[in-house]
Every structure is written in structure tokens, then in C-alpha cells.
Amino acid sequence: MKQEVGGKVRATLQPGLTNRLTKYLRVTQQLIEEGRDAVSSKELGDFTGINPVQVRRDLNAIGFSGTRGVGYQAYDLVEAVRAILGLKQTYNIALVGAGNLGSAIASSTILPKRGFVIHDVFDNDGDKIGRTVGNIVVKHIDELKKSVGEADEIIGIIATPSASAQEVANLMTDAGIRVILNYTDVLLHVPYNVEVHRIDPTAQLMHTLYYLTQVGGEAAS
Ligand SMILES: NC(=O)c1ccc[n+]([C@@H]2O[C@H](COP(=O)([O-])OP(=O)(O)OC[C@H]3O[C@@H](n4cnc5c(N)ncnc54)[C@H](O)[C@@H]3O)[C@@H](O)[C@H]2O)c1
């Protein structure tokens, strides 16, 4: 059943809820790709590690309800969560660094399915400029500002060595990028209206180890 989802709820979204909705979205999109039409709160719970009661509460809070024995209509759920999170159909991304990591990101087939398009790739190495990564011709970093403006790129990905990260972040914010995914280990300084997300596998591992310790501790006591 299609639901009305709206601005009032969106305006009051708590970060925790936003985070959980993002996880439900990812799982539901994956299940759709596997051919599923419906998804249950138990499945959403199992794949996200969130209690199914919390899942139902969250979806209820955004005005979305399922059918007993069937679950939630997967397409409608994706549409509803995307609307609540304010996600558009596609987002253009500027990727800086056409090395190992940058090439892998630019070649990803998953990102476009999720509405994220690597529109431009930049580097400062003369040997890489003009080459293709994924299907994208690498541009000189000096072209970043112009390209970002032309293609309405609001997301930037930094895949350079750490030493270049702040300089690249400055170029990105100066060009109007408002969300930065930082793959380096540098803590970036950016204006207050720019959102930085550091992709840090170490933090994920530490979180996982903490979780294992807690579960192990409970089991032992
Ligand atoms: N977080 C993660 O999961 C993860 C995984 C792998 C790598 N990394 C990090 O990602 C970064 C990239 O790793 P890599 O293996 O692809 O490195 P790499 O050396 O293969 O590629 C880096 C690229 O950045 C370019 N570059 C350097 N300075 C630049 C500048 N000022 N402007 C534009 N381009 C510039 C280089 O020419 C090169 O092409 C590193 O900081 C690495 O530590 C993170």
C-alpha cells in the first residue's frame, strides 16, 4: 500500500532514525535486485542488526505500514524512505584521485544502481590525465571548480594520499561541494555547512570487536 510521506516527519528526523532508514533502504534495494517484491520487519531486522520491533516503529513513524503475513511492499518502501530522506533520483559525484582506490570506485556498478553517479574523476598526475577509469576520462584537478558547477556535483570523494587531502577538500568546498567522503586518515577542516564522512575500516573493525566482546562477555556471565 502506497503511503503519504511528508515534510513534517522529515523536518523532525533524528540522526539515529536517519541512520536506520538508510540501512533499511540499502537492504530493501538489495532484495529488490534479488527479485523480491515484499520484505518483512524480521528480514530488515536480521540484515541490519536492528530489532524488528524498532524496525516497525521506525517505519510507522514515517507513515509506512506493512500487511500481516506479507510484509512491506519493497518498491513502495524504497520510494517512501527515499522521499523521507530527501533523496533525488541521481546525485553527481566528483572523485579526486585516479589511483587504486579511485579506479575501483569509478568502476563500481553498485553506485549507479543506488542513484550515485561518478560524473568526473580528477588527478594531478600528467600520466593519468586523459586516461579512462571506469568509463570516465580523468581530468586535471585544475578543472574541478568548473566541472563541479556545470554538472551540479554536490558530493566529493577524496581518494588521494593523506598529504593532499586538505588541499583537495579546500578545492571541493570552494567549488560548492557540500558532502565529502574522505577515504584518507586526515581529519579535515571544512566550513560549518559542509558534511564530511570519513570512511574508516579501522573504526568498523573496532566497533565489531567491541560488539563481539559485549556478546562474549554476556555469554560468559
Ligand atoms: N578507507 C579505506 O577503506 C581505504 C582503502 C584503501 C585506500 N585508502 C586510502 O585512499 C587513498 C588512496 O589510496 P590509493 O591506494 O588509491 O592511492 P594511489 O597512490 O594509488 O592513488 C592516489 C591518487 O591520488 C592522486 N593525487 C595525489 N595528490 C593529488 C592532488 N593534490 N590532486 C589530485 N590528485 C592527486 C595521485 O596522482 C594518485 O593517482 C589513500 O589515502 C589510502 O590510504 C583508504
The ligand as a Tripos MOL2 file, in Angstrom:
@<TRIPOS>MOLECULE
LIG
   44    48     1     0     0
SMALL
NO_CHARGES

@<TRIPOS>ATOM
      1 N1         39.4250    3.8570    3.8180 N.am      1 LIG1
      2 C1         39.6560    2.8200    3.0350 C.2       1 LIG1
      3 O1         38.9210    1.8270    3.0160 O.2       1 LIG1
      4 C2         40.8460    2.8750    2.1500 C.ar      1 LIG1
      5 C3         41.2200    1.7750    1.3850 C.ar      1 LIG1
      6 C4         42.2900    1.9230    0.5510 C.ar      1 LIG1
      7 C5         42.9680    3.1460    0.4910 C.ar      1 LIG1
      8 N2         42.5910    4.1710    1.2750 N.ar      1 LIG1
      9 C6         43.2260    5.4860    1.2080 C.3       1 LIG1
     10 O2         42.7940    6.0510   -0.0270 O.3       1 LIG1
     11 C7         43.8070    6.9000   -0.5340 C.3       1 LIG1
     12 C8         44.1560    6.4820   -1.9410 C.3       1 LIG1
     13 O3         44.7370    5.1810   -1.9410 O.3       1 LIG1
     14 P1         45.2630    4.5510   -3.2930 P.3       1 LIG1
     15 O4         45.7740    3.2070   -2.9530 O.co2     1 LIG1
     16 O5         44.2240    4.6680   -4.3530 O.co2     1 LIG1
     17 O6         46.4950    5.5310   -3.6370 O.3       1 LIG1
     18 P2         47.1830    5.7710   -5.0570 P.3       1 LIG1
     19 O7         48.5390    6.2990   -4.7680 O.co2     1 LIG1
     20 O8         47.0390    4.5560   -5.9210 O.co2     1 LIG1
     21 O9         46.2770    6.9220   -5.7190 O.3       1 LIG1
     22 C9         46.2420    8.2440   -5.2570 C.3       1 LIG1
     23 C10        45.9730    9.1550   -6.4490 C.3       1 LIG1
     24 O10        45.8070   10.4810   -5.9730 O.3       1 LIG1
     25 C11        46.4520   11.3640   -6.9020 C.3       1 LIG1
     26 N3         46.7360   12.6340   -6.2420 N.ar      1 LIG1
     27 C12        47.6930   12.9080   -5.3060 C.ar      1 LIG1
     28 N4         47.6270   14.2110   -4.9380 N.ar      1 LIG1
     29 C13        46.6310   14.7690   -5.6640 C.ar      1 LIG1
     30 C14        46.1030   16.0790   -5.7400 C.ar      1 LIG1
     31 N5         46.5750   17.0820   -4.9770 N.pl3     1 LIG1
     32 N6         45.0850   16.3090   -6.6020 N.ar      1 LIG1
     33 C15        44.5960   15.3190   -7.3810 C.ar      1 LIG1
     34 N7         45.0660   14.0400   -7.3660 N.ar      1 LIG1
     35 C16        46.0750   13.7780   -6.5010 C.ar      1 LIG1
     36 C17        47.6910   10.5870   -7.3500 C.3       1 LIG1
     37 O11        48.2220   11.0820   -8.5550 O.3       1 LIG1
     38 C18        47.1250    9.1930   -7.4740 C.3       1 LIG1
     39 O12        46.6210    8.9480   -8.7680 O.3       1 LIG1
     40 C19        44.9780    6.8070    0.4440 C.3       1 LIG1
     41 O13        44.8840    7.9090    1.3180 O.3       1 LIG1
     42 C20        44.7310    5.4970    1.1530 C.3       1 LIG1
     43 O14        45.2850    5.4890    2.4610 O.3       1 LIG1
     44 C21        41.5360    4.0510    2.0860 C.ar      1 LIG1
@<TRIPOS>BOND
     1     1     2 1
     2     2     3 2
     3     2     4 1
     4     4     5 ar
     5     4    44 ar
     6     5     6 ar
     7     6     7 ar
     8     7     8 ar
     9     8     9 1
    10     8    44 ar
    11     9    10 1
    12     9    42 1
    13    10    11 1
    14    11    12 1
    15    11    40 1
    16    12    13 1
    17    13    14 1
    18    14    15 2
    19    14    16 1
    20    14    17 1
    21    17    18 1
    22    18    19 2
    23    18    20 1
    24    18    21 1
    25    21    22 1
    26    22    23 1
    27    23    24 1
    28    23    38 1
    29    24    25 1
    30    25    26 1
    31    25    36 1
    32    26    27 ar
    33    26    35 ar
    34    27    28 ar
    35    28    29 ar
    36    29    30 ar
    37    29    35 ar
    38    30    31 1
    39    30    32 ar
    40    32    33 ar
    41    33    34 ar
    42    34    35 ar
    43    36    37 1
    44    36    38 1
    45    38    39 1
    46    40    41 1
    47    40    42 1
    48    42    43 1
@<TRIPOS>SUBSTRUCTURE
     1 LIG1         1 GROUP 0 **** ****
